[in-house]
Every structure is written in structure tokens, then in C-alpha cells.
């Protein structure tokens, strides 16, 4: 939990969603901890991937970090029958930051 609070304090932008998903939601002993950061621009993905990885690497836990942009979210949501991160997240997730924005993205991506 310290890691997640550190992430929330460290991200220096307003339009983002941070959530945990996958087996870490259902199990007390998950195989890894899946973290997704959704940012507003594809130009910010590489920076935030490095940033997220650097913070997660300070902890002795099996993290799987992913960063995607809004456009990728829309593309994945349009492919309802395809297995992808967004379709997995819809079934099992905990939103740590940006819930209103997350549901707005889903609404726009599914319309």
C-alpha cells in the first residue's frame, strides 16, 4: 500500500487513472500485482513506464506495471470480444485514483 500512496503523490498531472487489477484483486497470494496507469497522451507513456518501473523496483514484490493512453483505452474497449487489458480490468479492478475519469473513458469507448 505504501507504493500506491507514493505513486499517487508522485504523479504530476491531473488527468490520469491508477488502478490495480487481475489476480491481486481476488487472491490473498496473487502471482503478481498488476498496476495500470492510464494517461491522457501517448507522448507521456514512455516517461510514466520508466517512472512506474523505477518506483516498483524498490519493493521486493512481483509487480506488473502497464501504462496506456486514452486512445488505446478506446481501441481496446471497441474490441469487446478480444482479450485485452481493458476487458480484463472491467471484470476485476480496484480504482485507486480517477474513478470518474475511468468511467467516462468506458462510456465514451463503448458508445
FINUDO-645022 format. One line per 3 residues: number of its first residue (from 1); their letters; for each residue x, y, z of N, C-alpha, C, O, CB. Coordinates in pm, whole numbers. Glycine has a CB too. Layout:
<atoms>
NUM> a> X,Y,Z,X,Y,Z,X,Y,Z,X,Y,Z,X,Y,Z ~ ...
</atoms>
This chain:
<atoms>
1> xxx> 82,-119,0,0,0,0,87,126,0,47,228,-56,-93,-1,120 ~ 204,119,62,294,234,61,329,274,-81,333,392,-115,422,203,140 ~ 355,174,-165,390,200,-304,280,279,-373,308,375,-444,417,70,-379
4> xxx> 158,239,-354,47,304,-423,29,448,-376,0,536,-457,-82,226,-401 ~ 46,472,-248,38,609,-197,152,694,-251,132,811,-285,40,609,-44 ~ 270,635,-260,385,705,-317,358,741,-464,389,852,-507,513,619,-306
7> xxx> 300,649,-538,266,676,-677,169,792,-688,189,883,-769,207,552,-744 ~ 65,790,-608,-35,897,-613,26,1032,-582,-10,1133,-643,-149,868,-517 ~ 118,1035,-487,183,1161,-450,283,1207,-555,312,1326,-564,253,1145,-317
10> xxx> 337,1114,-634,447,1146,-726,403,1181,-867,476,1250,-938,539,1031,-732 ~ 286,1138,-908,242,1166,-1045,200,1313,-1053,111,1358,-980,124,1072,-1086 ~ 265,1384,-1142,245,1529,-1151,158,1568,-1269,200,1646,-1354,379,1599,-1161
13> xxx> 40,1515,-1274,-57,1557,-1375,-196,1534,-1319,-213,1461,-1221,-37,1481,-1509 ~ -293,1595,-1381,-429,1587,-1329,-513,1478,-1392,-595,1416,-1324,-497,1718,-1348 ~ -494,1452,-1520,-580,1359,-1592,-516,1221,-1602,-447,1191,-1699,-611,1412,-1733
16> xxx> -538,1139,-1500,-488,1003,-1503,-577,914,-1419,-653,960,-1334,-343,997,-1454 ~ -566,785,-1446,-637,684,-1369,-531,585,-1322,-446,542,-1400,-751,613,-1453 ~ -536,548,-1195,-444,448,-1140,-530,339,-1078,-615,366,-994,-345,511,-1034
19> xxx> -505,215,-1121,-582,106,-1064,-501,-22,-1054,-397,-38,-1118,-705,81,-1148 ~ -551,-111,-971,-495,-244,-952,-597,-341,-1010,-718,-322,-993,-464,-276,-797 ~ -549,-444,-1079,-643,-537,-1140,-586,-678,-1140,-472,-701,-1100,-678,-493,-1284
22> xxx> -666,-772,-1187,-621,-910,-1204,-626,-992,-1078,-711,-972,-991,-484,-911,-1258 ~ -532,-1087,-1068,-532,-1183,-957,-511,-1117,-822,-552,-1173,-720,-425,-1287,-979 ~ -450,-1001,-818,-426,-933,-691,-557,-887,-627,-560,-858,-508,-333,-814,-712
25> xxx> -664,-881,-704,-794,-842,-651,-864,-962,-586,-934,-947,-486,-882,-783,-762 ~ -845,-1079,-643,-919,-1197,-598,-845,-1283,-497,-908,-1361,-425,-953,-1281,-716 ~ -714,-1271,-490,-636,-1365,-411,-554,-1294,-304,-505,-1183,-325,-545,-1446,-501
28> xxx> -539,-1359,-189,-453,-1303,-84,-306,-1332,-116,-216,-1270,-58,-491,-1362,55 ~ -281,-1425,-208,-145,-1456,-253,-139,-1453,-406,-127,-1558,-469,-98,-1594,-199 ~ -149,-1334,-464,-150,-1326,-611,-14,-1360,-669,89,-1348,-603,-192,-1185,-656
31> xxx> -15,-1404,-795,111,-1436,-863,192,-1310,-891,315,-1313,-894,84,-1512,-995 ~ 122,-1198,-912,186,-1068,-927,83,-961,-897,-36,-988,-883,247,-1051,-1071 ~ 130,-838,-888,42,-725,-859,37,-641,-987,134,-577,-1024,93,-640,-735
34> xxx> -79,-644,-1052,-98,-572,-1178,-142,-430,-1150,-244,-407,-1086,-200,-644,-1267 ~ -63,-335,-1201,-95,-194,-1185,-110,-133,-1324,-26,-155,-1411,16,-119,-1102 ~ -215,-58,-1343,-236,11,-1470,-246,161,-1444,-319,205,-1355,-363,-41,-1543
37> xxx> -172,236,-1522,-180,381,-1520,-230,424,-1657,-170,390,-1759,-40,448,-1485 ~ -339,498,-1660,-395,549,-1785,-367,699,-1787,-411,773,-1699,-550,519,-1797 ~ -294,743,-1889,-258,885,-1902,-327,944,-2026,-369,871,-2115,-104,903,-1912
40> xxx> -336,1074,-2029,-413,1141,-2133,-345,1150,-2268,-411,1180,-2367,-447,1276,-2088 ~ -215,1126,-2276,-144,1143,-2402,-43,1031,-2424,26,989,-2331,-73,1279,-2405 ~ -35,984,-2546,63,879,-2577,206,931,-2561,299,852,-2542,42,826,-2721
43> xxx> 224,1061,-2570,357,1120,-2551,409,1101,-2408,529,1110,-2384,353,1269,-2584 ~ 319,1075,-2314,358,1061,-2173,382,915,-2132,428,890,-2020,250,1121,-2085 ~ 352,820,-2220,358,679,-2183,500,636,-2146,520,578,-2039,307,593,-2297
46> xxx> 598,662,-2230,736,617,-2204,788,671,-2071,848,597,-1993,830,660,-2319 ~ 766,799,-2046,811,859,-1920,749,789,-1800,818,754,-1705,777,1009,-1917 ~ 617,768,-1806,547,708,-1692,578,558,-1677,574,506,-1566,398,727,-1708
49> xxx> 608,490,-1787,651,350,-1776,780,340,-1696,792,258,-1605,669,287,-1917 ~ 877,424,-1730,1004,425,-1656,981,465,-1511,1033,402,-1419,1105,523,-1722 ~ 904,567,-1493,874,618,-1360,810,510,-1272,854,487,-1159,781,739,-1369
52> xxx> 708,445,-1324,637,340,-1252,729,221,-1223,727,166,-1112,515,294,-1331 ~ 808,182,-1321,900,71,-1302,1005,103,-1196,1037,19,-1112,968,36,-1434 ~ 1059,224,-1199,1161,263,-1100,1108,259,-958,1175,212,-867,1214,403,-1131
55> xxx> 988,308,-940,929,305,-805,899,161,-763,930,123,-650,800,390,-801 ~ 840,83,-851,804,-55,-817,928,-140,-790,923,-232,-707,723,-118,-931 ~ 1039,-112,-857,1161,-192,-839,1223,-172,-700,1311,-249,-661,1263,-158,-947
58> xxx> 1180,-71,-628,1230,-50,-492,1166,-145,-390,1207,-148,-274,1205,93,-449 ~ 1067,-220,-434,996,-311,-346,1021,-455,-391,1031,-482,-510,845,-280,-344 ~ 1031,-544,-296,1056,-684,-326,924,-758,-347,893,-854,-277,1139,-750,-214
61> xxx> 848,-711,-445,719,-769,-478,710,-787,-629,772,-711,-704,602,-680,-424 ~ 635,-886,-674,624,-910,-819,522,-816,-885,405,-851,-897,584,-1055,-845 ~ 567,-699,-928,479,-603,-992,479,-622,-1143,582,-654,-1203,519,-461,-956
64> xxx> 364,-600,-1202,348,-593,-1347,286,-457,-1374,168,-435,-1347,258,-713,-1405 ~ 367,-365,-1427,320,-229,-1447,288,-208,-1594,360,-254,-1682,424,-126,-1400 ~ 178,-139,-1620,140,-104,-1756,94,41,-1759,31,90,-1665,28,-199,-1810
67> xxx> 127,108,-1868,82,246,-1888,22,253,-2028,84,209,-2125,201,350,-1871 ~ -98,307,-2038,-163,324,-2168,-223,464,-2175,-247,528,-2074,-273,216,-2190 ~ -246,509,-2298,-309,638,-2321,-458,622,-2344,-508,511,-2364,-245,708,-2439
70> xxx> -528,734,-2341,-673,733,-2360,-711,666,-2493,-806,587,-2497,-728,876,-2357 ~ -638,696,-2600,-671,639,-2731,-662,487,-2730,-745,420,-2791,-579,695,-2839 ~ -563,432,-2661,-551,286,-2650,-668,228,-2573,-716,119,-2605,-419,248,-2582
73> xxx> -714,300,-2473,-830,255,-2396,-951,244,-2490,-1022,144,-2488,-861,353,-2279 ~ -973,346,-2572,-1086,345,-2664,-1074,229,-2764,-1173,162,-2794,-1095,478,-2739 ~ -953,206,-2814,-932,96,-2910,-962,-39,-2846,-1029,-122,-2907,-788,98,-2963
76> xxx> -914,-60,-2725,-937,-188,-2657,-1084,-207,-2623,-1137,-318,-2638,-853,-196,-2530 ~ -1151,-102,-2579,-1293,-113,-2545,-1378,-143,-2668,-1482,-209,-2657,-1342,16,-2479 ~ -1336,-96,-2784,-1411,-122,-2908,-1404,-270,-2947,-1490,-319,-3021,-1356,-35,-3022
79> xxx> -1304,-340,-2898,-1286,-482,-2929,-1337,-567,-2813,-1260,-629,-2741,-1135,-515,-2958 ~ -1466,-568,-2797,-1531,-632,-2682,-1504,-781,-2671,-1495,-834,-2561,-1678,-609,-2687 ~ -1492,-849,-2783,-1474,-994,-2781,-1328,-1036,-2772,-1298,-1155,-2760,-1536,-1055,-2905
82> xxx> -1238,-941,-2777,-1095,-970,-2774,-1042,-966,-2632,-1086,-885,-2550,-1019,-870,-2862 ~ -948,-1054,-2603,-885,-1049,-2471,-781,-937,-2472,-685,-940,-2550,-819,-1188,-2435 ~ -802,-839,-2385,-706,-728,-2372,-714,-673,-2231,-802,-711,-2153,-734,-617,-2478
85> xxx> -626,-584,-2199,-616,-530,-2063,-748,-466,-2019,-794,-491,-1908,-503,-427,-2055 ~ -808,-386,-2104,-931,-316,-2063,-1045,-414,-2037,-1120,-398,-1940,-973,-215,-2169 ~ -1059,-515,-2120,-1166,-613,-2096,-1141,-692,-1969,-1236,-728,-1899,-1178,-708,-2216
88> xxx> -1016,-721,-1937,-984,-789,-1811,-1014,-699,-1691,-1068,-744,-1590,-837,-833,-1809 ~ -979,-574,-1704,-999,-478,-1595,-1147,-461,-1562,-1183,-445,-1445,-938,-343,-1631 ~ -1232,-465,-1663,-1374,-446,-1638,-1430,-552,-1543,-1528,-526,-1473,-1451,-449,-1768
91> xxx> -1369,-669,-1539,-1415,-777,-1451,-1357,-769,-1311,-1426,-799,-1214,-1381,-910,-1512 ~ -1230,-728,-1300,-1162,-731,-1169,-1073,-609,-1156,-967,-602,-1219,-1079,-863,-1152 ~ -1114,-512,-1077,-1030,-394,-1058,-1064,-322,-928,-1174,-335,-873,-1045,-299,-1177
94> xxx> -967,-246,-883,-987,-150,-775,-927,-19,-823,-808,-12,-853,-922,-200,-638 ~ -1008,83,-830,-961,212,-876,-902,287,-757,-968,307,-655,-1077,294,-942 ~ -777,326,-771,-709,399,-664,-720,550,-682,-719,626,-585,-563,359,-658
97> xxx> -729,592,-807,-740,734,-835,-806,750,-972,-777,675,-1065,-600,805,-831 ~ -894,846,-984,-953,881,-1113,-1075,802,-1152,-1096,775,-1270,-852,865,-1217 ~ -1157,764,-1055,-1275,682,-1084,-1370,749,-1183,-1417,685,-1277,-1349,650,-955
100> xxx> -1398,875,-1162,-1490,944,-1252,-1437,945,-1395,-1511,920,-1490,-1514,1089,-1204 ~ -1307,974,-1410,-1246,974,-1542,-1248,834,-1603,-1274,819,-1723,-1101,1025,-1533 ~ -1222,731,-1523,-1223,592,-1571,-1360,556,-1629,-1368,501,-1739,-1186,495,-1457
103> xxx> -1466,586,-1558,-1599,552,-1606,-1640,637,-1726,-1716,592,-1811,-1701,568,-1493 ~ -1589,759,-1734,-1614,843,-1853,-1544,782,-1975,-1602,780,-2084,-1563,988,-1829 ~ -1421,732,-1957,-1349,666,-2067,-1425,543,-2115,-1437,519,-2235,-1207,627,-2022
106> xxx> -1476,466,-2021,-1553,346,-2057,-1679,385,-2134,-1711,325,-2237,-1591,265,-1931 ~ -1749,486,-2085,-1871,530,-2152,-1842,576,-2295,-1914,539,-2388,-1937,644,-2073 ~ -1739,655,-2314,-1704,704,-2448,-1652,590,-2536,-1680,587,-2656,-1598,815,-2439
109> xxx> -1577,499,-2477,-1520,388,-2555,-1623,285,-2597,-1603,214,-2695,-1412,320,-2476 ~ -1731,276,-2526,-1834,177,-2557,-1949,235,-2639,-2039,161,-2678,-1889,118,-2430 ~ -1947,364,-2665,-2059,422,-2741,-2032,423,-2889,-2116,468,-2967,-2087,564,-2694
</atoms>
